[in-house]
Structure formats: C-alpha cells, structure tokens
Amino acid sequence: MTSPICSHLSQITEVKTSDSDVCEECVKNNSSWVHLRVCQTCGVTLCCDSSPQKHMTKHYHHTQHPVVSSAEAGERWLWCYADESFAEYE
C-alpha cells in the first residue's frame, strides 16, 4: 500500500532543474561533493548528505525550504525534509 504524498510534495507542479553541475557552496569553499540536489523553492544547487559538507541539508535548516530534487542524470525524484517524504515523478 502506497502512502499519500505530503502537502509540500503535492504542491510541486513543475520541477526546477540545475543550471550547473556544481555545488555552489563547495565551489566557494574549495570542497568536494558526491551528488547534487536542487531546492524546489529557490532553485539553488547544493550537495547531498553523502557529501562531506551536506550543504542542502544546511540550506533546509537555514531557510526551511522543504523540497529538493535530485540533480543527477536519470534520477527523477523529490524529497521533503519537513515530512521526510519521497516521491518519484515522470
């Protein structure tokens, strides 16, 4: 049985994509990243929790922007930090 998606995810009507293939904060700090995520509120591209600096999670805690998408080629999913909810999209 599939659980319903949270209200934050259901409000996404068009998924923002990354204009770059870099973590903006890692570039500033001369750090490295593993995977990239795109904030669905402001469009910033930052690194995931597998990366040393975990910039997207820090961005969520600072801004309360709840939903991110994967910026990785071939991945089509969204994650809501606020509700710890996941959804795939077409």
N, CA and C atoms as a LAMMPS dump frame, in Angstrom:
ITEM: TIMESTEP
0
ITEM: NUMBER OF ATOMS
270
ITEM: BOX BOUNDS ff ff ff
-5.0000000000000000e+02 5.0000000000000000e+02
-5.0000000000000000e+02 5.0000000000000000e+02
-5.0000000000000000e+02 5.0000000000000000e+02
ITEM: ATOMS id mol type element x y z
1 1 1 N 0.844 -1.185 0
2 1 2 C 0 0 0
3 1 3 C 0.891 1.251 0
4 2 1 N 0.622 2.164 -0.887
5 2 2 C 1.397 3.379 -1
6 2 3 C 0.782 4.465 -0.137
7 3 1 N 1.62 5.14 0.652
8 3 2 C 1.107 6.221 1.483
9 3 3 C 0.982 7.487 0.64
10 4 1 N 0.037 8.352 0.97
11 4 2 C -0.128 9.59 0.205
12 4 3 C 1.091 10.499 0.377
13 5 1 N 1.37 11.295 -0.654
14 5 2 C 2.5 12.209 -0.548
15 5 3 C 2.116 13.399 0.318
16 6 1 N 3.116 14.034 0.897
17 6 2 C 2.866 15.162 1.786
18 6 3 C 2.402 16.384 1.003
19 7 1 N 1.893 17.377 1.706
20 7 2 C 1.369 18.579 1.056
21 7 3 C 2.469 19.373 0.362
22 8 1 N 3.692 19.338 0.89
23 8 2 C 4.796 20.054 0.239
24 8 3 C 5.084 19.462 -1.137
25 9 1 N 5.133 18.143 -1.209
26 9 2 C 5.399 17.482 -2.488
27 9 3 C 4.243 17.661 -3.463
28 10 1 N 3.031 17.6 -2.968
29 10 2 C 1.881 17.716 -3.863
30 10 3 C 1.736 19.125 -4.439
31 11 1 N 2.398 20.108 -3.845
32 11 2 C 2.347 21.481 -4.356
33 11 3 C 3.32 21.719 -5.506
34 12 1 N 4.238 20.789 -5.752
35 12 2 C 5.208 20.95 -6.837
36 12 3 C 4.509 20.626 -8.155
37 13 1 N 4.382 21.624 -9.016
38 13 2 C 3.74 21.415 -10.318
39 13 3 C 4.751 21.387 -11.453
40 14 1 N 5.904 22.016 -11.247
41 14 2 C 6.987 21.985 -12.229
42 14 3 C 8.299 21.876 -11.478
43 15 1 N 9.069 20.85 -11.782
44 15 2 C 10.311 20.594 -11.061
45 15 3 C 11.42 21.505 -11.588
46 16 1 N 12.031 22.243 -10.671
47 16 2 C 13.18 23.08 -11.02
48 16 3 C 14.379 22.167 -11.267
49 17 1 N 15.17 22.508 -12.277
50 17 2 C 16.375 21.736 -12.581
51 17 3 C 17.605 22.612 -12.369
52 18 1 N 18.752 21.983 -12.34
53 18 2 C 20.006 22.691 -12.093
54 18 3 C 20.525 23.349 -13.364
55 19 1 N 21.025 24.577 -13.219
56 19 2 C 21.684 25.268 -14.322
57 19 3 C 23.173 24.924 -14.371
58 20 1 N 23.658 24.291 -13.31
59 20 2 C 25.081 23.957 -13.25
60 20 3 C 25.251 22.555 -12.68
61 21 1 N 26.436 22.017 -12.86
62 21 2 C 26.737 20.687 -12.333
63 21 3 C 27.708 20.779 -11.172
64 22 1 N 27.522 21.807 -10.328
65 22 2 C 28.402 22.008 -9.181
66 22 3 C 27.582 22.401 -7.96
67 23 1 N 28.131 22.094 -6.783
68 23 2 C 27.563 22.602 -5.542
69 23 3 C 28.103 24.014 -5.37
70 24 1 N 27.216 24.976 -5.367
71 24 2 C 27.622 26.379 -5.29
72 24 3 C 28.45 26.676 -4.035
73 25 1 N 28.096 26.08 -2.908
74 25 2 C 28.833 26.315 -1.657
75 25 3 C 30.176 25.593 -1.638
76 26 1 N 30.226 24.377 -2.179
77 26 2 C 31.502 23.655 -2.229
78 26 3 C 32.512 24.404 -3.096
79 27 1 N 32.047 24.985 -4.196
80 27 2 C 32.943 25.762 -5.057
81 27 3 C 33.52 26.94 -4.28
82 28 1 N 32.668 27.635 -3.523
83 28 2 C 33.134 28.779 -2.722
84 28 3 C 34.166 28.36 -1.682
85 29 1 N 33.972 27.164 -1.109
86 29 2 C 34.811 26.695 -0.012
87 29 3 C 35.913 25.733 -0.446
88 30 1 N 36.055 25.539 -1.762
89 30 2 C 37.062 24.614 -2.295
90 30 3 C 36.905 23.223 -1.682
91 31 1 N 35.655 22.757 -1.604
92 31 2 C 35.335 21.448 -1.056
93 31 3 C 34.837 20.552 -2.193
94 32 1 N 34.572 19.296 -1.899
95 32 2 C 34.085 18.363 -2.913
96 32 3 C 32.687 17.872 -2.547
97 33 1 N 31.996 17.305 -3.513
98 33 2 C 30.652 16.788 -3.296
99 33 3 C 30.512 15.425 -3.947
100 34 1 N 29.465 14.697 -3.547
101 34 2 C 29.176 13.373 -4.095
102 34 3 C 28.033 13.473 -5.101
103 35 1 N 26.876 13.959 -4.662
104 35 2 C 25.708 14.117 -5.522
105 35 3 C 25.119 15.5 -5.292
106 36 1 N 24.318 15.945 -6.26
107 36 2 C 23.731 17.279 -6.182
108 36 3 C 22.217 17.224 -6.061
109 37 1 N 21.665 18.228 -5.385
110 37 2 C 20.226 18.384 -5.197
111 37 3 C 19.833 19.804 -5.584
112 38 1 N 18.581 19.98 -6.003
113 38 2 C 18.077 21.302 -6.377
114 38 3 C 16.929 21.671 -5.452
115 39 1 N 17.029 22.82 -4.797
116 39 2 C 15.958 23.308 -3.934
117 39 3 C 14.776 23.689 -4.818
118 40 1 N 13.6 23.185 -4.494
119 40 2 C 12.416 23.459 -5.295
120 40 3 C 11.742 24.774 -4.918
121 41 1 N 12.238 25.453 -3.908
122 41 2 C 11.732 26.778 -3.556
123 41 3 C 12.527 27.861 -4.271
124 42 1 N 13.858 27.819 -4.144
125 42 2 C 14.682 28.905 -4.689
126 42 3 C 15.562 28.505 -5.861
127 43 1 N 15.694 27.204 -6.142
128 43 2 C 16.453 26.744 -7.292
129 43 3 C 17.943 26.577 -7.096
130 44 1 N 18.458 26.798 -5.89
131 44 2 C 19.89 26.65 -5.639
132 44 3 C 20.295 25.177 -5.772
133 45 1 N 21.496 24.937 -6.297
134 45 2 C 22.044 23.585 -6.429
135 45 3 C 23.12 23.406 -5.372
136 46 1 N 22.934 22.386 -4.523
137 46 2 C 23.868 22.117 -3.42
138 46 3 C 24.081 20.619 -3.275
139 47 1 N 25.057 20.237 -2.456
140 47 2 C 25.416 18.831 -2.304
141 47 3 C 24.52 18.08 -1.317
142 48 1 N 24.519 16.761 -1.481
143 48 2 C 23.67 15.866 -0.689
144 48 3 C 24.319 15.476 0.643
145 49 1 N 23.615 14.669 1.409
146 49 2 C 24.112 14.231 2.717
147 49 3 C 25.253 13.221 2.637
148 50 1 N 25.501 12.641 1.464
149 50 2 C 26.668 11.766 1.304
150 50 3 C 27.942 12.574 1.116
151 51 1 N 27.787 13.863 0.855
152 51 2 C 28.919 14.765 0.668
153 51 3 C 29.415 15.26 2.024
154 52 1 N 30.702 15.568 2.126
155 52 2 C 31.261 15.979 3.425
156 52 3 C 30.554 17.179 4.064
157 53 1 N 30.166 18.168 3.275
158 53 2 C 29.598 19.393 3.838
159 53 3 C 28.078 19.393 3.986
160 54 1 N 27.377 18.493 3.311
161 54 2 C 25.916 18.364 3.428
162 54 3 C 25.21 19.716 3.268
163 55 1 N 25.583 20.451 2.225
164 55 2 C 25.077 21.81 2.065
165 55 3 C 23.562 21.91 1.88
166 56 1 N 22.932 20.939 1.2
167 56 2 C 21.481 21.072 1.005
168 56 3 C 20.729 20.923 2.326
169 57 1 N 21.151 20.023 3.176
170 57 2 C 20.501 19.892 4.483
171 57 3 C 20.706 21.159 5.309
172 58 1 N 21.895 21.732 5.255
173 58 2 C 22.147 23.001 5.953
174 58 3 C 21.241 24.098 5.393
175 59 1 N 21.066 24.095 4.066
176 59 2 C 20.18 25.072 3.419
177 59 3 C 18.746 24.923 3.946
178 60 1 N 18.282 23.688 4.055
179 60 2 C 16.933 23.454 4.597
180 60 3 C 16.814 23.993 6.021
181 61 1 N 17.773 23.681 6.864
182 61 2 C 17.699 24.134 8.261
183 61 3 C 17.765 25.657 8.374
184 62 1 N 18.473 26.291 7.475
185 62 2 C 18.599 27.752 7.496
186 62 3 C 17.366 28.444 6.908
187 63 1 N 16.788 27.883 5.832
188 63 2 C 15.711 28.556 5.088
189 63 3 C 14.328 27.967 5.307
190 64 1 N 14.284 26.72 5.739
191 64 2 C 13.032 25.96 5.847
192 64 3 C 12.396 25.685 4.475
193 65 1 N 13.181 25.726 3.393
194 65 2 C 12.696 25.324 2.071
195 65 3 C 12.601 23.798 2.09
196 66 1 N 11.39 23.223 2.025
197 66 2 C 11.226 21.815 2.353
198 66 3 C 11.586 20.787 1.28
199 67 1 N 11.45 21.117 -0.006
200 67 2 C 11.544 20.081 -1.039
201 67 3 C 12.767 20.274 -1.93
202 68 1 N 13.456 19.149 -2.188
203 68 2 C 14.579 19.131 -3.125
204 68 3 C 14.335 18.029 -4.154
205 69 1 N 15.004 18.188 -5.295
206 69 2 C 15.008 17.129 -6.306
207 69 3 C 16.446 16.697 -6.527
208 70 1 N 16.602 15.504 -7.061
209 70 2 C 17.93 15.062 -7.45
210 70 3 C 18.339 15.808 -8.704
211 71 1 N 19.61 16.2 -8.761
212 71 2 C 20.157 16.828 -9.965
213 71 3 C 20.984 15.826 -10.757
214 72 1 N 20.919 14.568 -10.369
215 72 2 C 21.694 13.528 -11.024
216 72 3 C 20.98 13.033 -12.284
217 73 1 N 21.747 12.83 -13.336
218 73 2 C 21.194 12.345 -14.607
219 73 3 C 20.444 11.028 -14.401
220 74 1 N 19.253 10.958 -14.962
221 74 2 C 18.451 9.738 -14.886
222 74 3 C 17.635 9.579 -13.611
223 75 1 N 17.855 10.42 -12.611
224 75 2 C 17.083 10.342 -11.362
225 75 3 C 15.959 11.356 -11.415
226 76 1 N 14.749 10.9 -11.121
227 76 2 C 13.574 11.766 -11.181
228 76 3 C 12.768 11.586 -9.895
229 77 1 N 13.277 12.197 -8.819
230 77 2 C 12.606 12.078 -7.538
231 77 3 C 12.696 13.38 -6.751
232 78 1 N 11.797 13.485 -5.784
233 78 2 C 11.723 14.632 -4.875
234 78 3 C 11.79 14.12 -3.439
235 79 1 N 12.354 14.934 -2.569
236 79 2 C 12.426 14.616 -1.141
237 79 3 C 11.951 15.824 -0.356
238 80 1 N 11.075 15.584 0.62
239 80 2 C 10.615 16.635 1.515
240 80 3 C 11.297 16.451 2.865
241 81 1 N 12.135 17.42 3.233
242 81 2 C 12.8 17.374 4.531
243 81 3 C 11.799 17.481 5.672
244 82 1 N 10.831 18.366 5.543
245 82 2 C 9.892 18.632 6.636
246 82 3 C 9.104 17.392 7.033
247 83 1 N 8.667 16.632 6.051
248 83 2 C 7.84 15.45 6.318
249 83 3 C 8.55 14.138 6.079
250 84 1 N 9.852 14.212 5.743
251 84 2 C 10.621 13.01 5.43
252 84 3 C 9.851 12.132 4.46
253 85 1 N 9.454 12.742 3.351
254 85 2 C 8.616 12.077 2.359
255 85 3 C 9.309 12.075 1.001
256 86 1 N 9.157 10.99 0.271
257 86 2 C 9.819 10.775 -1.022
258 86 3 C 8.767 10.551 -2.098
259 87 1 N 9.031 11.06 -3.301
260 87 2 C 8.13 10.81 -4.424
261 87 3 C 8.93 10.808 -5.723
262 88 1 N 8.594 9.891 -6.6
263 88 2 C 9.171 9.878 -7.94
264 88 3 C 8.229 10.635 -8.859
265 89 1 N 8.763 11.152 -9.955
266 89 2 C 7.925 11.853 -10.933
267 89 3 C 8.369 11.45 -12.333
268 90 1 N 7.493 11.746 -13.298
269 90 2 C 7.792 11.412 -14.698
270 90 3 C 8.377 12.576 -15.431
